[in-house]
């Protein structure tokens, strides 16, 4: 299961409200990228796709493909604001390492 903090839900709802098109939620996925192997991807989404798991969170939908769900199981998505900037933060218990810049992460194949 993936969860979103109150701050993340609030920010997603704000992003959706700012759009000229209609969106029902966000798509969260994991893609091969970066120096550690994987990177999180979030986009606004209108509809589910075949094979998606759809999670309802406070009036929004979170769409996750089957492959990504295995790597995101237990993840909390938060939205943080600090003097260094603002953005979504993934608290993923499956991560076994990250790169120096924090843009990508590693998951042991035994866990995924």
Biopython code that builds the backbone (N, CA, C, O; Angstrom):
import numpy as np
from Bio.PDB.StructureBuilder import StructureBuilder

atoms = [
    (1, "UNK", "N", (0.841, -1.187, 0.000)),
    (1, "UNK", "CA", (0.000, 0.000, 0.000)),
    (1, "UNK", "C", (0.885, 1.250, 0.000)),
    (1, "UNK", "O", (1.937, 1.280, 0.639)),
    (2, "UNK", "N", (0.455, 2.243, -0.702)),
    (2, "UNK", "CA", (1.116, 3.546, -0.735)),
    (2, "UNK", "C", (0.219, 4.529, -0.001)),
    (2, "UNK", "O", (-1.001, 4.498, -0.157)),
    (3, "UNK", "N", (0.820, 5.402, 0.801)),
    (3, "UNK", "CA", (0.050, 6.420, 1.507)),
    (3, "UNK", "C", (0.574, 7.802, 1.146)),
    (3, "UNK", "O", (1.721, 7.963, 0.729)),
    (4, "UNK", "N", (-0.291, 8.792, 1.315)),
    (4, "UNK", "CA", (0.087, 10.189, 1.106)),
    (4, "UNK", "C", (-0.171, 10.951, 2.405)),
    (4, "UNK", "O", (-1.198, 10.757, 3.055)),
    (5, "UNK", "N", (0.756, 11.805, 2.770)),
    (5, "UNK", "CA", (0.561, 12.649, 3.947)),
    (5, "UNK", "C", (-0.501, 13.701, 3.637)),
    (5, "UNK", "O", (-0.859, 13.910, 2.478)),
    (6, "UNK", "N", (-0.995, 14.355, 4.674)),
    (6, "UNK", "CA", (-1.969, 15.431, 4.468)),
    (6, "UNK", "C", (-1.399, 16.518, 3.568)),
    (6, "UNK", "O", (-2.101, 17.048, 2.706)),
    (7, "UNK", "N", (-0.121, 16.851, 3.767)),
    (7, "UNK", "CA", (0.524, 17.872, 2.941)),
    (7, "UNK", "C", (0.600, 17.479, 1.480)),
    (7, "UNK", "O", (0.403, 18.317, 0.600)),
    (8, "UNK", "N", (0.886, 16.198, 1.208)),
    (8, "UNK", "CA", (0.958, 15.718, -0.175)),
    (8, "UNK", "C", (-0.420, 15.753, -0.831)),
    (8, "UNK", "O", (-0.553, 16.169, -1.982)),
    (9, "UNK", "N", (-1.447, 15.315, -0.096)),
    (9, "UNK", "CA", (-2.809, 15.343, -0.634)),
    (9, "UNK", "C", (-3.212, 16.775, -0.961)),
    (9, "UNK", "O", (-3.772, 17.043, -2.024)),
    (10, "UNK", "N", (-2.927, 17.688, -0.046)),
    (10, "UNK", "CA", (-3.273, 19.104, -0.256)),
    (10, "UNK", "C", (-2.600, 19.652, -1.508)),
    (10, "UNK", "O", (-3.234, 20.337, -2.311)),
    (11, "UNK", "N", (-1.309, 19.346, -1.673)),
    (11, "UNK", "CA", (-0.559, 19.881, -2.822)),
    (11, "UNK", "C", (-1.042, 19.259, -4.135)),
    (11, "UNK", "O", (-1.137, 19.958, -5.144)),
    (12, "UNK", "N", (-1.346, 17.969, -4.137)),
    (12, "UNK", "CA", (-1.873, 17.327, -5.350)),
    (12, "UNK", "C", (-3.202, 17.966, -5.734)),
    (12, "UNK", "O", (-3.437, 18.255, -6.908)),
    (13, "UNK", "N", (-4.064, 18.184, -4.762)),
    (13, "UNK", "CA", (-5.349, 18.825, -5.043)),
    (13, "UNK", "C", (-5.147, 20.231, -5.608)),
    (13, "UNK", "O", (-5.879, 20.646, -6.507)),
    (14, "UNK", "N", (-4.169, 20.961, -5.096)),
    (14, "UNK", "CA", (-3.870, 22.297, -5.624)),
    (14, "UNK", "C", (-3.389, 22.218, -7.060)),
    (14, "UNK", "O", (-3.816, 23.008, -7.902)),
    (15, "UNK", "N", (-2.486, 21.254, -7.355)),
    (15, "UNK", "CA", (-2.008, 21.074, -8.732)),
    (15, "UNK", "C", (-3.164, 20.767, -9.673)),
    (15, "UNK", "O", (-3.251, 21.334, -10.762)),
    (16, "UNK", "N", (-4.055, 19.868, -9.253)),
    (16, "UNK", "CA", (-5.201, 19.495, -10.090)),
    (16, "UNK", "C", (-6.093, 20.702, -10.343)),
    (16, "UNK", "O", (-6.541, 20.921, -11.468)),
    (17, "UNK", "N", (-6.351, 21.485, -9.299)),
    (17, "UNK", "CA", (-7.225, 22.659, -9.427)),
    (17, "UNK", "C", (-6.645, 23.714, -10.366)),
    (17, "UNK", "O", (-7.399, 24.472, -10.975)),
    (18, "UNK", "N", (-5.330, 23.775, -10.494)),
    (18, "UNK", "CA", (-4.654, 24.771, -11.332)),
    (18, "UNK", "C", (-4.688, 24.415, -12.819)),
    (18, "UNK", "O", (-4.353, 25.254, -13.655)),
    (19, "UNK", "N", (-5.085, 23.188, -13.165)),
    (19, "UNK", "CA", (-5.033, 22.718, -14.556)),
    (19, "UNK", "C", (-6.276, 23.101, -15.336)),
    (19, "UNK", "O", (-7.365, 23.202, -14.770)),
    (20, "UNK", "N", (-6.115, 23.315, -16.632)),
    (20, "UNK", "CA", (-7.262, 23.604, -17.491)),
    (20, "UNK", "C", (-7.989, 22.316, -17.889)),
    (20, "UNK", "O", (-9.181, 22.350, -18.194)),
    (21, "UNK", "N", (-7.275, 21.172, -17.888)),
    (21, "UNK", "CA", (-7.889, 19.874, -18.164)),
    (21, "UNK", "C", (-8.341, 19.238, -16.853)),
    (21, "UNK", "O", (-7.919, 19.655, -15.775)),
    (22, "UNK", "N", (-9.196, 18.234, -16.952)),
    (22, "UNK", "CA", (-9.715, 17.540, -15.785)),
    (22, "UNK", "C", (-8.837, 16.333, -15.448)),
    (22, "UNK", "O", (-8.580, 15.490, -16.307)),
    (23, "UNK", "N", (-8.382, 16.253, -14.205)),
    (23, "UNK", "CA", (-7.575, 15.130, -13.724)),
    (23, "UNK", "C", (-8.228, 14.551, -12.486)),
    (23, "UNK", "O", (-8.809, 15.279, -11.681)),
    (24, "UNK", "N", (-8.128, 13.226, -12.334)),
    (24, "UNK", "CA", (-8.720, 12.589, -11.166)),
    (24, "UNK", "C", (-7.681, 12.229, -10.111)),
    (24, "UNK", "O", (-8.038, 11.826, -9.004)),
    (25, "UNK", "N", (-6.406, 12.370, -10.440)),
    (25, "UNK", "CA", (-5.374, 12.041, -9.468)),
    (25, "UNK", "C", (-3.989, 12.073, -10.068)),
    (25, "UNK", "O", (-3.703, 12.824, -11.000)),
    (26, "UNK", "N", (-3.121, 11.219, -9.496)),
    (26, "UNK", "CA", (-1.724, 11.178, -9.928)),
    (26, "UNK", "C", (-1.315, 9.754, -10.271)),
    (26, "UNK", "O", (-1.840, 8.785, -9.722)),
    (27, "UNK", "N", (-0.371, 9.653, -11.185)),
    (27, "UNK", "CA", (0.273, 8.376, -11.495)),
    (27, "UNK", "C", (1.651, 8.412, -10.845)),
    (27, "UNK", "O", (2.426, 9.347, -11.048)),
    (28, "UNK", "N", (1.940, 7.381, -10.066)),
    (28, "UNK", "CA", (3.236, 7.250, -9.408)),
    (28, "UNK", "C", (3.895, 6.003, -9.966)),
    (28, "UNK", "O", (3.286, 4.934, -10.007)),
    (29, "UNK", "N", (5.147, 6.144, -10.398)),
    (29, "UNK", "CA", (5.847, 4.983, -10.947)),
    (29, "UNK", "C", (7.333, 5.063, -10.627)),
    (29, "UNK", "O", (7.847, 6.077, -10.156)),
    (30, "UNK", "N", (7.993, 3.956, -10.902)),
    (30, "UNK", "CA", (9.437, 3.846, -10.727)),
    (30, "UNK", "C", (10.010, 3.511, -12.094)),
    (30, "UNK", "O", (9.534, 2.594, -12.762)),
    (31, "UNK", "N", (11.035, 4.252, -12.512)),
    (31, "UNK", "CA", (11.674, 4.009, -13.802)),
    (31, "UNK", "C", (13.168, 3.814, -13.608)),
    (31, "UNK", "O", (13.763, 4.364, -12.681)),
    (32, "UNK", "N", (13.761, 3.036, -14.481)),
    (32, "UNK", "CA", (15.208, 2.858, -14.479)),
    (32, "UNK", "C", (15.845, 4.173, -14.899)),
    (32, "UNK", "O", (15.602, 4.668, -16.000)),
    (33, "UNK", "N", (16.665, 4.736, -14.012)),
    (33, "UNK", "CA", (17.314, 6.014, -14.304)),
    (33, "UNK", "C", (18.303, 6.352, -13.197)),
    (33, "UNK", "O", (18.289, 5.748, -12.124)),
    (34, "UNK", "N", (19.144, 7.310, -13.471)),
    (34, "UNK", "CA", (20.058, 7.818, -12.450)),
    (34, "UNK", "C", (21.217, 6.887, -12.172)),
    (34, "UNK", "O", (21.287, 5.776, -12.697)),
    (35, "UNK", "N", (22.122, 7.359, -11.338)),
    (35, "UNK", "CA", (23.337, 6.594, -11.059)),
    (35, "UNK", "C", (23.117, 5.442, -10.088)),
    (35, "UNK", "O", (23.964, 4.552, -10.003)),
    (36, "UNK", "N", (22.003, 5.429, -9.349)),
    (36, "UNK", "CA", (21.736, 4.323, -8.424)),
    (36, "UNK", "C", (20.777, 3.288, -8.993)),
    (36, "UNK", "O", (20.615, 2.222, -8.399)),
    (37, "UNK", "N", (20.141, 3.566, -10.117)),
    (37, "UNK", "CA", (19.330, 2.560, -10.768)),
    (37, "UNK", "C", (17.877, 2.909, -11.004)),
    (37, "UNK", "O", (17.334, 2.575, -12.057)),
    (38, "UNK", "N", (17.212, 3.586, -10.035)),
    (38, "UNK", "CA", (15.795, 3.887, -10.168)),
    (38, "UNK", "C", (15.503, 5.332, -9.805)),
    (38, "UNK", "O", (16.262, 5.982, -9.086)),
    (39, "UNK", "N", (14.377, 5.818, -10.327)),
    (39, "UNK", "CA", (13.937, 7.181, -10.045)),
    (39, "UNK", "C", (12.408, 7.185, -9.957)),
    (39, "UNK", "O", (11.729, 6.462, -10.685)),
    (40, "UNK", "N", (11.882, 8.019, -9.044)),
    (40, "UNK", "CA", (10.430, 8.166, -8.913)),
    (40, "UNK", "C", (9.906, 9.104, -9.989)),
    (40, "UNK", "O", (10.562, 10.077, -10.362)),
    (41, "UNK", "N", (8.705, 8.793, -10.484)),
    (41, "UNK", "CA", (8.044, 9.642, -11.465)),
    (41, "UNK", "C", (6.614, 9.874, -10.988)),
    (41, "UNK", "O", (5.914, 8.928, -10.625)),
    (42, "UNK", "N", (6.182, 11.138, -10.989)),
    (42, "UNK", "CA", (4.807, 11.495, -10.642)),
    (42, "UNK", "C", (4.253, 12.400, -11.721)),
    (42, "UNK", "O", (4.901, 13.361, -12.137)),
    (43, "UNK", "N", (3.042, 12.083, -12.175)),
    (43, "UNK", "CA", (2.364, 12.905, -13.170)),
    (43, "UNK", "C", (0.887, 12.967, -12.837)),
    (43, "UNK", "O", (0.346, 12.050, -12.218)),
    (44, "UNK", "N", (0.235, 14.036, -13.242)),
    (44, "UNK", "CA", (-1.216, 14.103, -13.120)),
    (44, "UNK", "C", (-1.817, 13.096, -14.089)),
    (44, "UNK", "O", (-1.263, 12.856, -15.161)),
    (45, "UNK", "N", (-2.952, 12.507, -13.713)),
    (45, "UNK", "CA", (-3.547, 11.443, -14.525)),
    (45, "UNK", "C", (-5.062, 11.597, -14.561)),
    (45, "UNK", "O", (-5.685, 12.014, -13.585)),
    (46, "UNK", "N", (-5.641, 11.249, -15.717)),
    (46, "UNK", "CA", (-7.093, 11.328, -15.886)),
    (46, "UNK", "C", (-7.782, 10.000, -15.609)),
    (46, "UNK", "O", (-8.851, 9.974, -14.999)),
    (47, "UNK", "N", (-7.181, 8.890, -16.053)),
    (47, "UNK", "CA", (-7.824, 7.583, -15.960)),
    (47, "UNK", "C", (-6.815, 6.495, -15.641)),
    (47, "UNK", "O", (-5.610, 6.667, -15.829)),
    (48, "UNK", "N", (-7.329, 5.369, -15.154)),
    (48, "UNK", "CA", (-6.470, 4.218, -14.901)),
    (48, "UNK", "C", (-6.146, 3.517, -16.220)),
    (48, "UNK", "O", (-6.818, 3.719, -17.232)),
    (49, "UNK", "N", (-5.114, 2.699, -16.183)),
    (49, "UNK", "CA", (-4.712, 1.876, -17.323)),
    (49, "UNK", "C", (-4.855, 0.412, -16.927)),
    (49, "UNK", "O", (-4.938, 0.088, -15.742)),
    (50, "UNK", "N", (-4.881, -0.446, -17.896)),
    (50, "UNK", "CA", (-4.977, -1.882, -17.634)),
    (50, "UNK", "C", (-3.829, -2.312, -16.727)),
    (50, "UNK", "O", (-2.669, -2.001, -16.993)),
    (51, "UNK", "N", (-4.158, -3.026, -15.658)),
    (51, "UNK", "CA", (-3.144, -3.529, -14.728)),
    (51, "UNK", "C", (-2.815, -2.582, -13.594)),
    (51, "UNK", "O", (-2.039, -2.942, -12.709)),
    (52, "UNK", "N", (-3.380, -1.379, -13.589)),
    (52, "UNK", "CA", (-3.109, -0.418, -12.513)),
    (52, "UNK", "C", (-3.760, -0.839, -11.207)),
    (52, "UNK", "O", (-4.843, -1.425, -11.197)),
    (53, "UNK", "N", (-3.095, -0.536, -10.122)),
    (53, "UNK", "CA", (-3.741, -0.557, -8.818)),
    (53, "UNK", "C", (-4.170, 0.884, -8.572)),
    (53, "UNK", "O", (-3.377, 1.807, -8.763)),
    (54, "UNK", "N", (-5.406, 1.085, -8.152)),
    (54, "UNK", "CA", (-5.934, 2.432, -7.918)),
    (54, "UNK", "C", (-6.218, 2.575, -6.430)),
    (54, "UNK", "O", (-7.009, 1.827, -5.855)),
    (55, "UNK", "N", (-5.559, 3.544, -5.826)),
    (55, "UNK", "CA", (-5.707, 3.796, -4.395)),
    (55, "UNK", "C", (-6.464, 5.105, -4.223)),
    (55, "UNK", "O", (-6.079, 6.126, -4.792)),
    (56, "UNK", "N", (-7.527, 5.081, -3.450)),
    (56, "UNK", "CA", (-8.319, 6.281, -3.169)),
    (56, "UNK", "C", (-7.765, 6.952, -1.915)),
    (56, "UNK", "O", (-7.642, 6.314, -0.870)),
    (57, "UNK", "N", (-7.436, 8.225, -2.017)),
    (57, "UNK", "CA", (-6.919, 8.968, -0.872)),
    (57, "UNK", "C", (-7.599, 10.329, -0.823)),
    (57, "UNK", "O", (-7.304, 11.203, -1.638)),
    (58, "UNK", "N", (-8.495, 10.508, 0.117)),
    (58, "UNK", "CA", (-9.122, 11.802, 0.384)),
    (58, "UNK", "C", (-9.600, 12.514, -0.892)),
    (58, "UNK", "O", (-9.306, 13.691, -1.100)),
    (59, "UNK", "N", (-10.329, 11.795, -1.733)),
    (59, "UNK", "CA", (-10.917, 12.409, -2.915)),
    (59, "UNK", "C", (-10.050, 12.410, -4.164)),
    (59, "UNK", "O", (-10.490, 12.874, -5.215)),
    (60, "UNK", "N", (-8.831, 11.901, -4.072)),
    (60, "UNK", "CA", (-8.001, 11.779, -5.275)),
    (60, "UNK", "C", (-7.653, 10.307, -5.480)),
    (60, "UNK", "O", (-7.745, 9.499, -4.556)),
    (61, "UNK", "N", (-7.259, 9.982, -6.681)),
    (61, "UNK", "CA", (-6.852, 8.624, -6.997)),
    (61, "UNK", "C", (-5.344, 8.595, -7.239)),
    (61, "UNK", "O", (-4.778, 9.508, -7.839)),
    (62, "UNK", "N", (-4.711, 7.531, -6.761)),
    (62, "UNK", "CA", (-3.290, 7.294, -7.008)),
    (62, "UNK", "C", (-3.215, 6.045, -7.873)),
    (62, "UNK", "O", (-3.613, 4.962, -7.446)),
    (63, "UNK", "N", (-2.701, 6.198, -9.095)),
    (63, "UNK", "CA", (-2.592, 5.108, -10.057)),
    (63, "UNK", "C", (-1.160, 4.577, -10.048)),
    (63, "UNK", "O", (-0.205, 5.340, -10.197)),
    (64, "UNK", "N", (-1.020, 3.261, -9.872)),
    (64, "UNK", "CA", (0.312, 2.651, -9.823)),
    (64, "UNK", "C", (0.288, 1.386, -10.668)),
    (64, "UNK", "O", (-0.575, 0.529, -10.481)),
    (65, "UNK", "N", (1.235, 1.266, -11.601)),
    (65, "UNK", "CA", (1.318, 0.056, -12.408)),
    (65, "UNK", "C", (1.869, -1.085, -11.553)),
    (65, "UNK", "O", (2.517, -0.857, -10.531)),
    (66, "UNK", "N", (1.603, -2.301, -11.986)),
    (66, "UNK", "CA", (1.955, -3.495, -11.215)),
    (66, "UNK", "C", (3.452, -3.590, -10.919)),
    (66, "UNK", "O", (3.838, -3.928, -9.800)),
    (67, "UNK", "N", (4.289, -3.299, -11.896)),
    (67, "UNK", "CA", (5.743, -3.389, -11.716)),
    (67, "UNK", "C", (6.230, -2.395, -10.665)),
    (67, "UNK", "O", (7.059, -2.730, -9.818)),
    (68, "UNK", "N", (5.710, -1.176, -10.727)),
    (68, "UNK", "CA", (6.131, -0.153, -9.770)),
    (68, "UNK", "C", (5.608, -0.437, -8.366)),
    (68, "UNK", "O", (6.275, -0.122, -7.381)),
    (69, "UNK", "N", (4.418, -1.030, -8.269)),
    (69, "UNK", "CA", (3.838, -1.293, -6.951)),
    (69, "UNK", "C", (4.749, -2.174, -6.106)),
    (69, "UNK", "O", (4.865, -1.965, -4.898)),
    (70, "UNK", "N", (5.392, -3.152, -6.726)),
    (70, "UNK", "CA", (6.302, -4.034, -5.993)),
    (70, "UNK", "C", (7.442, -3.250, -5.357)),
    (70, "UNK", "O", (7.902, -3.602, -4.271)),
    (71, "UNK", "N", (7.902, -2.194, -6.020)),
    (71, "UNK", "CA", (9.018, -1.397, -5.517)),
    (71, "UNK", "C", (8.571, -0.266, -4.593)),
    (71, "UNK", "O", (9.385, 0.312, -3.872)),
    (72, "UNK", "N", (7.276, 0.047, -4.618)),
    (72, "UNK", "CA", (6.747, 1.154, -3.811)),
    (72, "UNK", "C", (5.956, 0.685, -2.587)),
    (72, "UNK", "O", (5.469, 1.509, -1.813)),
    (73, "UNK", "N", (5.826, -0.627, -2.407)),
    (73, "UNK", "CA", (5.040, -1.168, -1.303)),
    (73, "UNK", "C", (5.494, -0.575, 0.033)),
    (73, "UNK", "O", (6.672, -0.655, 0.382)),
    (74, "UNK", "N", (4.563, 0.017, 0.772)),
    (74, "UNK", "CA", (4.868, 0.596, 2.077)),
    (74, "UNK", "C", (5.363, 2.030, 2.035)),
    (74, "UNK", "O", (5.698, 2.588, 3.080)),
    (75, "UNK", "N", (5.421, 2.644, 0.863)),
    (75, "UNK", "CA", (5.948, 4.002, 0.710)),
    (75, "UNK", "C", (4.940, 5.053, 1.152)),
    (75, "UNK", "O", (3.747, 4.955, 0.864)),
    (76, "UNK", "N", (5.448, 6.067, 1.862)),
    (76, "UNK", "CA", (4.643, 7.251, 2.168)),
    (76, "UNK", "C", (5.185, 8.391, 1.324)),
    (76, "UNK", "O", (6.392, 8.631, 1.287)),
    (77, "UNK", "N", (4.283, 9.092, 0.645)),
    (77, "UNK", "CA", (4.662, 10.271, -0.136)),
    (77, "UNK", "C", (4.269, 11.490, 0.684)),
    (77, "UNK", "O", (3.122, 11.624, 1.109)),
    (78, "UNK", "N", (5.228, 12.370, 0.898)),
    (78, "UNK", "CA", (5.018, 13.577, 1.687)),
    (78, "UNK", "C", (5.326, 14.781, 0.804)),
    (78, "UNK", "O", (6.004, 14.653, -0.216)),
    (79, "UNK", "N", (4.833, 15.937, 1.193)),
    (79, "UNK", "CA", (5.202, 17.184, 0.527)),
    (79, "UNK", "C", (5.870, 18.056, 1.571)),
    (79, "UNK", "O", (5.273, 18.367, 2.602)),
    (80, "UNK", "N", (7.113, 18.454, 1.309)),
    (80, "UNK", "CA", (7.869, 19.234, 2.287)),
    (80, "UNK", "C", (8.287, 20.576, 1.700)),
    (80, "UNK", "O", (8.599, 20.690, 0.515)),
    (81, "UNK", "N", (8.283, 21.575, 2.555)),
    (81, "UNK", "CA", (8.765, 22.902, 2.202)),
    (81, "UNK", "C", (9.831, 23.291, 3.211)),
    (81, "UNK", "O", (9.631, 23.188, 4.422)),
    (82, "UNK", "N", (10.959, 23.737, 2.696)),
    (82, "UNK", "CA", (12.047, 24.179, 3.571)),
    (82, "UNK", "C", (12.769, 25.330, 2.899)),
    (82, "UNK", "O", (12.431, 25.728, 1.784)),
    (83, "UNK", "N", (13.746, 25.848, 3.574)),
    (83, "UNK", "CA", (14.538, 26.945, 3.020)),
    (83, "UNK", "C", (15.288, 26.491, 1.754)),
    (83, "UNK", "O", (15.632, 27.307, 0.899)),
    (84, "UNK", "N", (15.533, 25.178, 1.653)),
    (84, "UNK", "CA", (16.250, 24.627, 0.506)),
    (84, "UNK", "C", (15.345, 24.399, -0.698)),
    (84, "UNK", "O", (15.833, 24.167, -1.804)),
    (85, "UNK", "N", (14.027, 24.463, -0.495)),
    (85, "UNK", "CA", (13.096, 24.260, -1.593)),
    (85, "UNK", "C", (11.897, 23.452, -1.155)),
    (85, "UNK", "O", (11.755, 23.113, 0.020)),
    (86, "UNK", "N", (11.046, 23.150, -2.096)),
    (86, "UNK", "CA", (9.829, 22.397, -1.810)),
    (86, "UNK", "C", (9.676, 21.270, -2.823)),
    (86, "UNK", "O", (10.121, 21.376, -3.966)),
    (87, "UNK", "N", (9.042, 20.197, -2.384)),
    (87, "UNK", "CA", (8.799, 19.092, -3.298)),
    (87, "UNK", "C", (8.270, 17.872, -2.596)),
    (87, "UNK", "O", (8.151, 17.834, -1.371)),
    (88, "UNK", "N", (7.952, 16.866, -3.400)),
    (88, "UNK", "CA", (7.453, 15.611, -2.869)),
    (88, "UNK", "C", (8.629, 14.762, -2.410)),
    (88, "UNK", "O", (9.659, 14.685, -3.081)),
    (89, "UNK", "N", (8.458, 14.129, -1.258)),
    (89, "UNK", "CA", (9.493, 13.270, -0.684)),
    (89, "UNK", "C", (8.911, 11.872, -0.538)),
    (89, "UNK", "O", (7.811, 11.699, -0.013)),
    (90, "UNK", "N", (9.656, 10.877, -1.006)),
    (90, "UNK", "CA", (9.233, 9.483, -0.928)),
    (90, "UNK", "C", (9.953, 8.815, 0.234)),
    (90, "UNK", "O", (11.182, 8.735, 0.245)),
    (91, "UNK", "N", (9.200, 8.343, 1.198)),
    (91, "UNK", "CA", (9.753, 7.585, 2.321)),
    (91, "UNK", "C", (9.480, 6.112, 2.024)),
    (91, "UNK", "O", (8.438, 5.569, 2.390)),
    (92, "UNK", "N", (10.445, 5.481, 1.351)),
    (92, "UNK", "CA", (10.284, 4.130, 0.827)),
    (92, "UNK", "C", (11.122, 3.148, 1.650)),
    (92, "UNK", "O", (12.351, 3.220, 1.627)),
    (93, "UNK", "N", (10.468, 2.229, 2.379)),
    (93, "UNK", "CA", (11.208, 1.283, 3.204)),
    (93, "UNK", "C", (11.984, 0.238, 2.402)),
    (93, "UNK", "O", (12.785, -0.502, 2.975)),
    (94, "UNK", "N", (11.765, 0.163, 1.101)),
    (94, "UNK", "CA", (12.443, -0.820, 0.252)),
    (94, "UNK", "C", (13.794, -0.346, -0.269)),
    (94, "UNK", "O", (14.563, -1.143, -0.806)),
    (95, "UNK", "N", (14.089, 0.928, -0.118)),
    (95, "UNK", "CA", (15.327, 1.496, -0.648)),
    (95, "UNK", "C", (16.522, 1.009, 0.172)),
    (95, "UNK", "O", (16.517, 1.068, 1.401)),
    (96, "UNK", "N", (17.530, 0.531, -0.527)),
    (96, "UNK", "CA", (18.741, 0.037, 0.133)),
    (96, "UNK", "C", (19.934, 0.971, -0.064)),
    (96, "UNK", "O", (20.975, 0.779, 0.564)),
    (97, "UNK", "N", (19.797, 1.973, -0.921)),
    (97, "UNK", "CA", (20.875, 2.926, -1.141)),
    (97, "UNK", "C", (20.406, 4.046, -2.048)),
    (97, "UNK", "O", (19.453, 3.882, -2.809)),
    (98, "UNK", "N", (21.081, 5.191, -1.967)),
    (98, "UNK", "CA", (20.779, 6.334, -2.823)),
    (98, "UNK", "C", (22.074, 6.887, -3.392)),
    (98, "UNK", "O", (23.165, 6.588, -2.905)),
    (99, "UNK", "N", (21.934, 7.695, -4.428)),
    (99, "UNK", "CA", (23.108, 8.344, -5.008)),
    (99, "UNK", "C", (23.457, 9.579, -4.174)),
    (99, "UNK", "O", (22.683, 9.983, -3.306)),
    (100, "UNK", "N", (24.591, 10.161, -4.431)),
    (100, "UNK", "CA", (25.040, 11.325, -3.677)),
    (100, "UNK", "C", (24.139, 12.533, -3.800)),
    (100, "UNK", "O", (24.006, 13.301, -2.847)),
    (101, "UNK", "N", (23.516, 12.717, -4.951)),
    (101, "UNK", "CA", (22.653, 13.886, -5.150)),
    (101, "UNK", "C", (21.227, 13.631, -4.683)),
    (101, "UNK", "O", (20.429, 14.566, -4.621)),
    (102, "UNK", "N", (20.888, 12.386, -4.353)),
    (102, "UNK", "CA", (19.560, 12.065, -3.867)),
    (102, "UNK", "C", (18.485, 11.961, -4.934)),
    (102, "UNK", "O", (17.302, 11.878, -4.607)),
    (103, "UNK", "N", (18.872, 11.965, -6.201)),
    (103, "UNK", "CA", (17.905, 11.924, -7.296)),
    (103, "UNK", "C", (17.505, 10.509, -7.703)),
    (103, "UNK", "O", (16.478, 10.329, -8.357)),
    (104, "UNK", "N", (18.293, 9.504, -7.329)),
    (104, "UNK", "CA", (17.946, 8.136, -7.686)),
    (104, "UNK", "C", (18.212, 7.225, -6.491)),
    (104, "UNK", "O", (18.845, 7.623, -5.513)),
    (105, "UNK", "N", (17.710, 5.987, -6.594)),
    (105, "UNK", "CA", (17.825, 5.070, -5.471)),
    (105, "UNK", "C", (18.025, 3.653, -5.956)),
    (105, "UNK", "O", (17.888, 3.353, -7.142)),
    (106, "UNK", "N", (18.356, 2.783, -5.007)),
    (106, "UNK", "CA", (18.634, 1.383, -5.301)),
    (106, "UNK", "C", (17.725, 0.516, -4.450)),
    (106, "UNK", "O", (17.440, 0.843, -3.297)),
    (107, "UNK", "N", (17.267, -0.601, -5.027)),
    (107, "UNK", "CA", (16.476, -1.599, -4.309)),
    (107, "UNK", "C", (17.113, -2.938, -4.607)),
    (107, "UNK", "O", (17.351, -3.267, -5.769)),
    (108, "UNK", "N", (17.399, -3.736, -3.547)),
    (108, "UNK", "CA", (17.943, -5.080, -3.771)),
    (108, "UNK", "C", (16.922, -5.909, -4.518)),
    (108, "UNK", "O", (15.731, -5.855, -4.210)),
    (109, "UNK", "N", (17.374, -6.671, -5.492)),
    (109, "UNK", "CA", (16.488, -7.491, -6.298)),
    (109, "UNK", "C", (15.746, -8.514, -5.453)),
    (109, "UNK", "O", (14.656, -8.939, -5.837)),
    (110, "UNK", "N", (16.295, -8.920, -4.323)),
    (110, "UNK", "CA", (15.631, -9.880, -3.443)),
    (110, "UNK", "C", (14.378, -9.283, -2.812)),
    (110, "UNK", "O", (13.449, -10.017, -2.474)),
    (111, "UNK", "N", (14.338, -7.948, -2.648)),
    (111, "UNK", "CA", (13.202, -7.300, -2.014)),
    (111, "UNK", "C", (12.085, -6.999, -3.006)),
    (111, "UNK", "O", (10.922, -6.939, -2.605)),
    (112, "UNK", "N", (12.395, -6.808, -4.282)),
    (112, "UNK", "CA", (11.368, -6.407, -5.252)),
    (112, "UNK", "C", (10.755, -7.577, -5.949)),
    (112, "UNK", "O", (9.875, -7.402, -6.792)),
]
sb = StructureBuilder()
sb.init_structure("model")
sb.init_model(0)
sb.init_chain("A")
sb.init_seg("    ")
for serial, (resi, resn, name, xyz) in enumerate(atoms, 1):
    if name == "N":
        sb.init_residue(resn, " ", resi, " ")
    sb.init_atom(name, np.array(xyz, "f"), 0.0, 1.0, " ", f" {name:<3s}", serial, name[0])
structure = sb.get_structure()
